[in-house]
Amino acid sequence: MKKWLLSIGLALTLSACGSGEDAPSTDEADTSSGGETSDEVFEVAVIPSQSTGEMETGLSNLESHLTDALGREVEVNQYPNYNAVVEALNYNHIDLAFLGPLTYLIAHEQSGAQAIITQEIDGEPYYYSYIITHSDSKWETLEDMLADREEVNFAFASNSSTSGHLIPGLELRNRGHYEDDLNNDFAQVQFAGSHDIVTTLVQDQSVQAGAVDSAILEALMKDDEANGGTLREDIKVIWQSDKLYQYPWVVPSEMTEEEIEDIRAAFYEITDEEILRIFGGASSFVEAGDTQYADVLEAAREFDMLKLEE
């Protein structure tokens, strides 16, 4: 696996190319079939839905599995932010990306990227956005928390996160209390960067409430229980969204159907517990497509978020 700092370097390079809304020049674009990189290495990029240490072993195992299953060299990298993965996909610098629903839709709008597969959790390809607080708090509902909103430090995951910002942010906006991190009714709003960091901030009571992915939270709780921790007892869910279709694995628009089927087959064979754990405690992988993300697309349009953050 490449060192994480190399991914940061790539992200900085890509950011200089612009937002990805304009077609790349001949020099920028990869002209090889299926978006493959010129050196034939199959490049996989993963958003930082969890911090680097949480995902390192699973991503290394995924790299080994895909190398064997696809019969070619594979490199899997966790990128430093959501935007960098979208930019890399738009400019054909990668062959496969693990994105949140919102970042997938941004890439789909900008470059025609295709969703091809997703993960099931306990046999269901769904998850939820949660707003959580510490179990010691007096709040039992979102309404309770909002009654004290001027005293609340609130943490979102990433600005480009579906469950960690778009969906809960839209709920708070529709209730008249949130527009962005600078325009809201809370004492303070911050973007922590990942769902596990939000969870830690709430558990430590560094913030009073936060927005997280339900599947990631459950996986964190199971890991914590195995190590004798108290995370499950320390966290209280005070709001739950409607069902959201799970994070998609996404390929560039030029990827051939034969290559797509090979990738799907490789994921269907995954049984490694470390790999499954880092993707929300997945039980299996199933086919996905554009239509399953229509509700998130509607929310993104309503919240004007079908673009990369500045």
Phi, psi and omega per residue, in radians:
M1 nan 2.382 3.101
K2 -1.144 2.665 3.093
K3 -1.206 2.551 -3.047
W4 -1.036 -0.571 -3.120
L5 -1.123 -0.482 3.072
L6 -1.134 -0.624 3.092
S7 -1.131 -0.672 3.096
I8 -1.078 -0.719 3.114
G9 -1.072 -0.737 3.113
L10 -1.112 -0.719 -3.134
A11 -1.068 -0.734 3.133
L12 -1.154 -0.669 3.095
T13 -1.096 -0.779 -3.108
L14 -1.157 -0.632 -3.101
S15 -1.083 -0.456 3.116
A16 -1.293 -0.230 -3.112
C17 -1.427 -0.160 -3.103
G18 1.855 -2.971 -3.034
S19 -1.365 -0.239 -3.103
G20 1.598 0.016 -3.109
E21 -1.376 -0.504 3.097
D22 -1.610 2.635 3.138
A23 -1.138 2.369 -3.141
P24 -1.199 2.696 3.088
S25 -1.268 2.987 3.140
T26 -1.020 -0.654 -3.138
D27 -1.173 -0.590 -3.090
E28 -1.388 -0.595 -2.997
A29 -1.429 2.566 3.023
D30 -1.576 2.119 -3.035
T31 -1.659 0.046 3.139
S32 -1.304 2.757 -3.079
S33 -1.104 2.378 3.040
G34 1.247 0.240 3.105
G35 1.334 0.234 -3.115
E36 -1.213 2.567 3.109
T37 -1.240 2.731 -2.982
S38 -1.125 -0.425 -3.120
D39 -1.582 0.193 3.057
E40 1.276 -0.015 3.063
V41 -1.283 2.357 3.114
F42 -1.507 1.927 -3.012
E43 -1.676 2.221 3.126
V44 -2.084 2.300 3.136
A45 -2.086 2.460 -3.087
V46 -2.224 2.323 3.095
I47 -1.217 2.714 -3.137
P48 -1.459 1.076 3.114
S49 -1.166 -0.449 2.987
Q50 -2.255 2.858 -3.130
S51 -1.192 2.816 -3.003
T52 -0.983 -0.787 -3.107
G53 -1.087 -0.571 -3.124
E54 -1.171 -0.488 -2.978
M55 -1.894 -0.151 -2.935
E56 -0.996 -0.880 -3.096
T57 -1.136 -0.790 -3.137
G58 -1.080 -0.703 3.134
L59 -1.200 -0.639 3.071
S60 -1.098 -0.746 3.112
N61 -1.160 -0.653 3.095
L62 -1.107 -0.723 3.105
E63 -1.016 -0.795 3.131
S64 -1.137 -0.747 -3.131
H65 -1.092 -0.819 -3.108
L66 -1.183 -0.613 3.078
T67 -1.029 -0.792 3.124
D68 -1.206 -0.794 -3.036
A69 -1.223 -0.638 -3.109
L70 -1.591 -0.219 3.115
G71 1.185 0.593 3.134
R72 -2.714 2.898 3.140
E73 -1.222 2.290 3.141
V74 -2.184 2.409 3.031
E75 -2.173 2.212 -3.133
V76 -1.961 2.206 -3.120
N77 -2.280 2.371 2.966
Q78 -1.528 2.126 -3.095
Y79 -1.469 2.762 -3.045
P80 -1.293 -0.344 3.098
N81 -2.710 2.894 -3.072
Y82 -1.126 -0.722 -3.094
N83 -1.022 -0.695 -3.084
A84 -1.061 -0.632 3.131
V85 -1.202 -0.747 3.120
V86 -1.080 -0.783 3.134
E87 -1.081 -0.762 3.133
A88 -1.085 -0.679 3.108
L89 -1.184 -0.762 -3.128
N90 -1.057 -0.607 -3.085
Y91 -1.748 0.272 3.073
N92 1.021 0.569 3.051
H93 -1.492 -0.206 3.123
I94 -2.337 2.817 -3.098
D95 -1.839 -0.365 -3.094
L96 -2.685 2.441 -3.128
A97 -2.389 2.482 2.988
F98 -1.743 1.982 -3.049
L99 -2.185 2.777 2.906
G100 -1.318 2.845 3.127
P101 -0.947 -0.748 -3.123
L102 -1.136 -0.836 -3.120
T103 -1.154 -0.571 3.027
Y104 -1.065 -0.804 -3.103
L105 -1.122 -0.623 3.060
I106 -1.091 -0.806 3.122
A107 -1.133 -0.660 3.116
H108 -1.116 -0.758 3.131
E109 -1.149 -0.659 -3.023
Q110 -1.475 -0.611 -3.025
S111 -2.422 0.112 3.117
G112 1.339 0.342 3.121
A113 -0.964 2.569 -3.047
Q114 -1.986 2.336 2.971
A115 -1.440 2.279 -3.067
I116 -2.161 -0.361 -3.049
I117 -2.768 2.714 3.026
T118 -2.561 3.112 -3.107
Q119 -1.901 2.587 3.003
E120 -1.743 2.518 3.039
I121 -2.000 2.049 -3.077
D122 0.921 0.699 3.066
G123 1.428 0.084 -3.127
E124 -2.198 2.316 -3.122
P125 -1.525 0.745 -3.072
Y126 -2.279 2.766 2.985
Y127 -2.596 -3.103 -3.097
Y128 -2.353 2.786 2.878
S129 -1.612 2.307 3.077
Y130 -1.988 2.535 2.796
I131 -1.862 2.186 -3.026
I132 -2.095 2.772 3.027
T133 -2.504 3.055 3.100
H134 -1.315 2.529 -3.110
S135 -1.095 -0.347 3.108
D136 -1.358 -0.214 -3.105
S137 -1.222 2.751 -3.136
K138 -1.407 -0.179 -3.047
W139 -1.385 2.377 3.050
E140 -1.983 -0.325 -3.105
T141 -2.389 2.908 3.065
L142 -1.091 -0.654 3.113
E143 -1.040 -0.699 3.097
D144 -1.062 -0.802 -3.119
M145 -1.128 -0.734 -3.101
L146 -1.177 -0.433 3.074
A147 -1.125 -0.437 3.127
D148 -1.938 0.390 -2.950
R149 -0.976 -0.558 -3.098
E150 -1.222 -0.175 3.103
E151 -1.873 0.085 -2.993
V152 -1.763 2.175 2.881
N153 -1.582 2.101 -2.995
F154 -2.017 2.402 -3.137
A155 -2.071 2.173 2.903
F156 -1.648 2.898 3.102
A157 -1.339 -1.409 3.083
S158 -2.260 2.654 3.107
N159 -1.008 -0.516 -3.099
S160 -1.706 0.168 -3.134
S161 -1.450 2.390 3.121
T162 -1.215 -1.029 -3.093
S163 -1.425 -0.375 -3.110
G164 -1.640 -0.019 3.063
H165 -2.728 -1.027 -3.020
L166 -0.924 -1.013 -3.020
I167 -1.221 -0.864 3.091
P168 -1.191 -0.597 3.101
G169 -1.106 -0.696 3.108
L170 -1.155 -0.685 3.081
E171 -1.055 -0.797 3.131
L172 -1.180 -0.609 3.098
R173 -1.151 -0.779 -3.130
N174 -1.128 -0.385 3.072
R175 -1.559 -0.012 3.045
G176 1.495 0.363 -3.027
H177 -2.103 -0.008 -3.047
Y178 -2.673 2.307 2.955
E179 -2.061 -0.832 3.068
D180 -2.809 -3.019 -3.045
D181 -1.191 -0.287 3.126
L182 -1.787 -0.341 -3.091
N183 -2.132 1.644 -3.078
N184 -2.859 3.046 -3.098
D185 -1.755 0.136 -3.102
F186 -1.552 2.865 3.065
A187 -1.097 -0.719 3.112
Q188 -2.785 2.544 3.030
V189 -2.204 2.351 3.112
Q190 -2.369 2.747 2.998
F191 -1.862 1.970 -3.040
A192 -1.340 -0.460 3.117
G193 1.934 -0.561 3.138
S194 -2.743 2.861 -3.067
H195 -1.213 -0.631 3.139
D196 -1.196 -0.574 3.100
I197 -1.207 -0.726 3.057
V198 -0.982 -0.803 -3.124
T199 -1.040 -0.765 3.120
T200 -1.107 -0.732 3.133
L201 -1.072 -0.694 3.118
V202 -1.233 -0.763 3.139
Q203 -1.076 -0.694 3.130
D204 -1.370 -0.115 -3.086
Q205 1.094 0.497 3.001
S206 -1.287 -0.480 2.942
V207 -2.232 2.788 -3.095
Q208 -1.567 -0.377 -3.138
A209 -2.749 2.771 3.137
G210 -2.793 2.892 -3.121
A211 -1.958 2.277 -3.082
V212 -2.479 2.886 3.015
D213 -1.393 2.234 -3.088
S214 -1.090 -0.692 -3.101
A215 -1.199 -0.713 3.098
I216 -1.144 -0.728 3.109
L217 -1.048 -0.773 -3.141
E218 -1.115 -0.716 3.110
A219 -1.112 -0.708 3.094
L220 -1.096 -0.698 3.134
M221 -1.139 -0.710 3.126
K222 -1.134 -0.757 3.091
D223 -1.082 -0.740 -3.123
D224 -1.122 -0.732 3.106
E225 -1.079 -0.695 3.140
A226 -1.100 -0.420 3.132
N227 -1.797 0.259 3.081
G228 1.355 0.316 -3.104
G229 -1.444 3.125 -3.061
T230 -2.142 0.365 -3.054
L231 -0.987 -0.788 -3.106
R232 -1.046 -0.668 3.129
E233 -1.301 -0.415 -3.042
D234 -1.536 -0.266 -3.021
I235 -1.956 2.400 3.107
K236 -2.171 2.295 3.078
V237 -1.591 2.152 -3.130
I238 -1.956 -0.085 3.067
W239 -2.732 2.458 3.105
Q240 -2.321 2.344 3.115
S241 -1.356 3.086 2.908
D242 -1.186 2.970 3.120
K243 -1.032 2.438 3.033
L244 -2.101 2.394 3.090
Y245 -1.252 2.460 -2.995
Q246 -1.052 2.824 3.133
Y247 -0.935 2.311 3.117
P248 -1.587 2.679 2.871
W249 -1.660 2.322 -2.868
V250 -2.251 2.473 3.100
V251 -2.122 2.772 3.068
P252 -1.100 2.771 -3.075
S253 -1.089 -0.440 -3.085
E254 -1.445 -0.111 -3.096
M255 -1.065 2.331 -3.115
T256 -1.340 2.760 3.138
E257 -1.114 -0.615 3.108
E258 -1.094 -0.774 3.111
E259 -1.129 -0.692 3.120
I260 -1.070 -0.765 -3.138
E261 -1.150 -0.614 3.081
D262 -1.119 -0.718 3.128
I263 -1.142 -0.805 3.117
R264 -1.007 -0.803 -3.124
A265 -1.053 -0.678 3.128
A266 -1.110 -0.693 3.139
F267 -1.284 -0.600 3.117
Y268 -1.072 -0.428 -3.090
E269 -1.504 -0.112 -3.042
I270 -1.230 2.182 3.047
T271 -2.241 -0.103 -3.108
D272 -1.057 2.134 -3.065
E273 -1.147 -0.573 3.127
E274 -1.175 -0.650 3.084
I275 -1.174 -0.851 -3.105
L276 -1.080 -0.635 -3.084
R277 -1.075 -0.752 -3.029
I278 -1.319 -0.207 3.058
F279 -1.838 0.933 3.059
G280 1.288 0.329 -3.066
G281 1.263 0.753 -3.085
A282 -1.026 2.562 3.052
S283 -1.755 -0.434 3.136
S284 -2.984 3.082 3.095
F285 -2.108 2.499 -3.109
V286 -2.379 2.830 3.137
E287 -1.143 2.514 3.083
A288 -2.346 2.825 3.117
G289 -2.664 3.136 -3.028
D290 -1.070 -0.684 -2.975
T291 -1.120 -0.438 -3.092
Q292 -1.232 -0.180 -3.078
Y293 -1.936 0.352 -3.099
A294 -1.097 -0.651 -3.120
D295 -1.195 -0.657 3.093
V296 -1.208 -0.648 3.088
L297 -1.046 -0.766 3.118
E298 -1.079 -0.755 3.126
A299 -1.128 -0.717 -3.128
A300 -1.127 -0.672 3.094
R301 -1.168 -0.709 3.136
E302 -1.114 -0.633 -3.097
F303 -1.646 0.061 -3.138
D304 0.942 0.899 -3.082
M305 -2.090 0.331 3.088
L306 -1.500 0.926 3.131
K307 -2.761 2.757 3.091
L308 -1.274 2.496 3.093
E309 -1.128 2.625 3.136
E310 -1.226 nan nan
